[in-house]
């Protein structure tokens, strides 16, 4: 018989996903995003979803739980977000559904991979650095490309930076051992610098542009 605690542990990420999916949909309207564009920068990017899924995976009891719980989170989030879009707005964003649906399919593998940071091998530091690479790269590309600097945009950029700093610090807090935290953060910074340079020199395409398909 499955323990109630295990059922709760598997069901909770699904509920969190539904709640965040609804929140993301409710603020994804011109009235809100025009006045508070930082909301779109936060909820409309990969970072926040990577952050939640990474914490869920790391705090899971086993690799299997990490796979199931991270997948349940994305299923809940996408079901709420696009279910609302289709049912109440009569709009079917096919390209976005395909993109995020594909991401959801690979989340069990990502959950297992992130859970491996509980191991002692040094390569796990590279695994745990990947979310930080996404945070830093995404913040830079969002804050420093595509907008003119005004007082309002500078305020939004600062606020966005604080949000990503919160993502970083909270994720560091659940990573086991100070040594692993140090190397994860160091590798994440170095990887983001390399990725930004590759994108800015057009050696590779900007993966964040996929959000606009």
LUMVEX-837346 format. One record per residue (C-alpha): residue in three letters; x, y, z. Coordinates in steps of 0.05 Angstrom, whole numbers, padded with zeros to 5 digits, always signed. Layout:
LUMVEX-837346
alaXYZ
...
end
This chain:
LUMVEX-837346
unk+00000+00000+00000
unk+00026+00069-00018
unk+00037+00112+00044
unk-00006+00174+00050
unk+00058+00216+00056
unk+00081+00189-00011
unk+00014+00204-00044
unk+00016+00274-00015
unk+00088+00283-00039
unk+00068+00264-00110
unk+00003+00304-00110
unk+00031+00369-00082
unk+00074+00387-00143
unk+00013+00378-00187
unk-00027+00427-00144
unk+00031+00477-00143
unk+00034+00472-00219
unk-00040+00486-00226
unk-00035+00546-00180
unk+00025+00576-00216
unk-00006+00561-00284
unk-00069+00600-00266
unk-00028+00658-00238
unk+00014+00660-00301
unk-00048+00661-00345
unk-00084+00715-00304
unk-00025+00763-00309
unk-00012+00747-00382
unk-00058+00802-00406
unk-00039+00869-00439
unk-00071+00909-00382
unk-00023+00878-00332
unk+00040+00868-00374
unk+00038+00939-00403
unk+00039+00968-00333
unk+00083+00915-00301
unk+00126+00885-00356
unk+00169+00851-00304
unk+00112+00802-00292
unk+00117+00779-00364
unk+00192+00775-00358
unk+00185+00729-00298
unk+00126+00685-00315
unk+00138+00684-00390
unk+00208+00656-00387
unk+00240+00588-00372
unk+00274+00609-00307
unk+00217+00607-00258
unk+00194+00538-00282
unk+00265+00510-00281
unk+00273+00538-00210
unk+00210+00505-00183
unk+00223+00439-00219
unk+00295+00437-00195
unk+00276+00448-00122
unk+00221+00396-00127
unk+00270+00346-00156
unk+00325+00359-00105
unk+00277+00353-00047
unk+00250+00287-00072
unk+00265+00223-00034
unk+00290+00183-00093
unk+00307+00192-00166
unk+00241+00160-00186
unk+00203+00209-00142
unk+00242+00266-00174
unk+00221+00243-00243
unk+00147+00235-00225
unk+00142+00298-00183
unk+00175+00344-00234
unk+00131+00315-00289
unk+00069+00324-00246
unk+00087+00397-00234
unk+00093+00412-00309
unk+00029+00373-00324
unk-00009+00415-00273
unk+00021+00480-00296
unk+00010+00469-00370
unk-00060+00440-00360
unk-00082+00501-00320
unk-00049+00552-00366
unk-00070+00525-00433
unk-00135+00495-00408
unk-00155+00566-00387
unk-00132+00593-00454
unk-00172+00542-00494
unk-00235+00538-00451
unk-00245+00611-00431
unk-00208+00650-00485
unk-00225+00604-00544
unk-00153+00608-00568
unk-00109+00549-00586
unk-00035+00569-00588
unk-00010+00507-00624
unk+00064+00526-00629
unk+00069+00543-00555
unk+00032+00480-00533
unk+00078+00438-00576
unk+00140+00473-00546
unk+00120+00468-00474
unk+00090+00399-00484
unk+00157+00375-00510
unk+00191+00406-00450
unk+00143+00370-00404
unk+00158+00303-00437
unk+00232+00308-00420
unk+00222+00333-00349
unk+00225+00264-00317
unk+00295+00255-00346
unk+00314+00325-00322
unk+00286+00309-00253
unk+00328+00246-00248
unk+00389+00284-00273
unk+00382+00340-00222
unk+00370+00291-00166
unk+00439+00261-00179
unk+00471+00321-00145
unk+00461+00282-00080
unk+00520+00240-00104
unk+00592+00253-00087
unk+00621+00253-00157
unk+00649+00319-00182
unk+00609+00315-00247
unk+00546+00327-00206
unk+00570+00398-00196
unk+00562+00410-00271
unk+00492+00381-00268
unk+00471+00426-00210
unk+00502+00486-00246
unk+00454+00482-00305
unk+00395+00518-00271
unk+00443+00574-00251
unk+00467+00579-00323
unk+00395+00588-00345
unk+00381+00640-00291
unk+00442+00684-00307
unk+00436+00677-00383
unk+00362+00690-00383
unk+00368+00751-00338
unk+00423+00782-00381
unk+00387+00770-00447
unk+00321+00795-00418
unk+00348+00856-00382
unk+00402+00881-00430
unk+00374+00867-00499
unk+00314+00895-00536
unk+00296+00954-00491
unk+00317+01026-00484
unk+00342+01048-00416
unk+00292+01093-00380
unk+00276+01102-00306
unk+00218+01053-00313
unk+00257+00999-00350
unk+00316+01007-00303
unk+00270+00994-00245
unk+00242+00933-00279
unk+00312+00907-00294
unk+00332+00916-00222
unk+00270+00881-00197
unk+00281+00824-00247
unk+00353+00818-00222
unk+00327+00813-00150
unk+00279+00758-00171
unk+00334+00717-00204
unk+00378+00729-00143
unk+00322+00699-00101
unk+00318+00640-00148
unk+00393+00630-00142
unk+00398+00636-00067
unk+00339+00591-00052
unk+00364+00537-00100
unk+00433+00541-00068
unk+00401+00531-00001
unk+00374+00462-00020
unk+00439+00438-00052
unk+00476+00392-00004
unk+00544+00414+00023
unk+00578+00481+00017
unk+00631+00453-00030
unk+00577+00432-00080
unk+00543+00499-00074
unk+00608+00536-00090
unk+00625+00495-00151
unk+00553+00495-00177
unk+00550+00570-00173
unk+00620+00579-00203
unk+00606+00533-00262
unk+00538+00565-00273
unk+00570+00634-00279
unk+00624+00609-00326
unk+00574+00571-00369
unk+00528+00631-00374
unk+00585+00676-00396
unk+00604+00627-00451
unk+00531+00618-00473
unk+00519+00693-00475
unk+00581+00704-00517
unk+00560+00649-00565
unk+00491+00679-00572
unk+00514+00751-00579
unk+00565+00732-00633
unk+00510+00692-00670
unk+00550+00628-00665
unk+00488+00595-00636
unk+00416+00618-00638
unk+00381+00649-00579
unk+00340+00592-00548
unk+00296+00643-00511
unk+00269+00666-00578
unk+00230+00600-00580
unk+00183+00632-00530
unk+00159+00678-00586
unk+00140+00624-00636
end
